[in-house]
Amino acid sequence: MLMSKNNGKNKQKQSKKKEEVVVLEKINERDVNDTINDSLYYLIGVVIAMVLIFATREFLSSINYLFVIVLAVIAVIQMVNFVMDREYEKRNYSGMVIGIMSIWMAMFVFKYGDFLFLEMLPVLVSLLLFIVATNSFTKYFDRRLTGNLVISIISLVLGVLLIFVPKSVMYILFKITGVYILIMILVDFIDYRNSRK
């Protein structure tokens, strides 16, 4: 009886000693990949904004080659990261999917670049603005920040105007939209940096 009481006390002391655990912070490989993906997102946004700001007919007829190069570089980076980080062992195929889609988009832009940038650019930018508006509406309903509501309304107005405005005013609207996208990217980048701290 006495032995079992002593054993019970010893086990309690040992369990108290085992409860102290030191947690070491480890740099996660996903954090590095997320940083690369975020950097690509901001790079693409800045490129689109600059294209819209400096848009002229001559510029748009030759800019498609720049997009082919950018998309090809993105594809190579994603595929190399997928192989070097052995993401296939973790069954994480997002890098491979992004790489394959970037290759397809590069070939598509190479083949139909003139049509895309001279005829379809207003529609594509309008689609981008509608996506931004939807995202901002979602954030507004989650956080109730007035800034998100303002961003979504401006995005919707610019998106509708890009579809229905005549071609004579299109390049002026491109410049306004490019400045707007650049400001949004800068604000989003500042918010991203603050949230990472």
C-alpha positions in Angstrom: 0.0 0.0 0.0 2.8 2.4 1.0 4.8 1.5 -2.1 1.8 2.2 -4.4 1.3 5.7 -2.7 5.0 6.5 -3.2 4.8 5.4 -6.8 1.7 7.6 -7.4 3.6 10.6 -5.9 6.6 9.9 -8.1 4.5 9.7 -11.2 2.9 13.0 -10.4 6.3 14.7 -9.9 7.5 13.2 -13.2 4.4 14.3 -15.1 4.9 17.9 -13.7 8.5 17.8 -15.0 7.5 16.5 -18.4 4.9 19.3 -18.9 7.6 21.9 -19.6 8.2 22.0 -23.3 10.3 24.5 -25.2 8.9 25.4 -28.6 11.5 26.4 -31.2 10.4 28.5 -34.1 11.3 27.0 -37.5 11.3 28.8 -40.8 8.7 27.1 -42.9 9.3 26.4 -46.5 5.7 27.4 -47.3 6.5 30.9 -46.0 9.3 31.2 -48.6 7.0 30.0 -51.4 4.2 32.3 -50.2 6.6 35.2 -50.3 7.6 34.3 -53.9 3.9 34.0 -55.0 3.1 37.3 -53.3 6.0 39.0 -55.0 4.8 37.6 -58.4 1.3 39.0 -57.7 2.6 42.4 -57.0 5.0 42.3 -60.0 2.2 41.4 -62.3 -0.1 44.1 -60.8 2.6 46.8 -61.3 3.3 45.6 -64.9 -0.5 45.8 -65.7 -0.7 49.3 -64.1 2.3 50.5 -66.1 0.9 49.1 -69.4 -2.3 51.0 -68.8 -0.6 54.2 -67.8 1.6 54.3 -70.9 -1.0 52.8 -73.3 -1.0 54.0 -76.9 -1.9 52.0 -79.9 1.7 51.5 -81.0 2.8 50.5 -77.5 0.0 48.0 -77.1 0.7 46.4 -80.5 4.2 45.5 -79.3 3.8 45.0 -75.5 2.6 41.4 -75.9 6.2 40.2 -76.2 6.9 41.6 -72.7 4.0 39.6 -71.3 5.2 36.4 -73.1 8.6 36.9 -71.4 7.1 37.6 -67.9 4.8 34.6 -68.1 7.6 32.3 -69.3 9.8 33.4 -66.4 7.0 32.8 -64.0 6.5 29.3 -65.5 10.2 28.5 -65.2 10.4 29.7 -61.5 7.3 27.8 -60.5 8.4 24.5 -62.2 11.9 24.8 -60.8 10.6 25.5 -57.3 8.2 22.5 -57.6 11.1 20.2 -58.5 13.7 21.6 -56.1 11.4 21.8 -53.1 10.1 18.3 -53.9 6.5 19.5 -53.6 5.4 16.3 -55.3 6.4 14.3 -52.2 4.1 16.5 -50.1 1.3 16.2 -52.8 1.3 20.0 -53.2 0.9 20.5 -56.9 0.0 24.2 -56.9 3.4 25.3 -58.2 3.2 22.8 -61.1 -0.4 24.0 -62.0 0.7 27.7 -61.9 3.7 26.8 -64.1 1.6 24.9 -66.7 -1.0 27.7 -66.8 1.7 30.3 -67.2 3.2 28.4 -70.1 -0.3 28.1 -71.7 -0.9 31.9 -71.2 2.5 32.7 -72.7 1.7 30.7 -75.8 -1.8 32.2 -76.0 -0.4 35.8 -75.7 2.2 35.1 -78.3 -0.3 33.8 -80.8 -3.2 36.3 -80.1 -1.3 39.2 -78.5 -2.3 41.9 -81.0 -6.0 41.0 -80.7 -5.7 40.8 -76.9 -4.1 44.1 -76.3 -5.8 46.2 -79.0 -9.3 44.7 -78.8 -9.8 42.7 -75.7 -7.7 44.7 -73.2 -10.7 46.9 -72.0 -12.8 43.7 -71.4 -9.9 41.9 -69.5 -9.2 45.0 -67.4 -12.9 45.3 -66.7 -13.0 41.7 -65.6 -10.0 42.3 -63.3 -11.8 45.4 -61.8 -15.0 43.3 -61.2 -12.9 40.7 -59.4 -11.3 43.4 -57.2 -14.8 44.9 -56.5 -16.1 41.5 -55.4 -13.0 40.9 -53.2 -13.5 44.4 -51.6 -17.2 43.8 -51.0 -16.3 40.6 -49.2 -13.7 42.4 -47.1 -16.2 45.2 -46.4 -18.8 42.7 -45.0 -16.2 41.0 -42.9 -14.4 44.0 -41.4 -16.9 46.9 -42.0 -14.2 49.2 -43.3 -15.4 52.1 -45.4 -12.3 52.0 -47.5 -13.2 48.6 -48.9 -16.6 49.8 -49.8 -15.1 52.8 -51.7 -12.6 50.6 -53.5 -15.4 48.2 -54.6 -17.6 51.1 -55.9 -14.8 52.7 -57.8 -13.8 49.4 -59.3 -17.3 48.7 -60.4 -17.7 52.1 -62.0 -14.4 51.8 -63.9 -15.2 48.3 -64.9 -18.5 49.3 -66.4 -17.0 52.4 -68.1 -14.3 50.3 -69.8 -16.9 48.1 -71.5 -19.2 50.9 -72.7 -16.9 53.9 -73.3 -16.1 54.8 -77.0 -12.6 54.2 -78.3 -11.8 57.9 -78.5 -11.8 58.1 -74.7 -10.5 54.6 -74.1 -6.8 55.6 -73.7 -7.6 58.3 -71.2 -9.6 55.8 -69.1 -6.7 53.3 -69.4 -4.4 55.9 -67.7 -6.9 56.6 -64.9 -7.4 52.9 -64.4 -3.6 52.2 -64.4 -3.0 54.9 -61.7 -5.9 53.5 -59.7 -4.5 49.9 -59.9 -1.1 51.1 -58.9 -2.4 52.9 -55.9 -4.4 49.8 -54.9 -1.3 47.6 -55.2 0.7 50.0 -53.1 -2.0 50.1 -50.4 -2.4 46.4 -50.5 1.4 45.9 -50.2 1.6 48.2 -47.2 -1.3 46.3 -45.6 0.5 43.0 -46.4 3.8 44.2 -44.9 2.0 45.4 -41.7 0.2 42.1 -41.3 3.4 40.1 -41.7 5.0 41.9 -38.7 
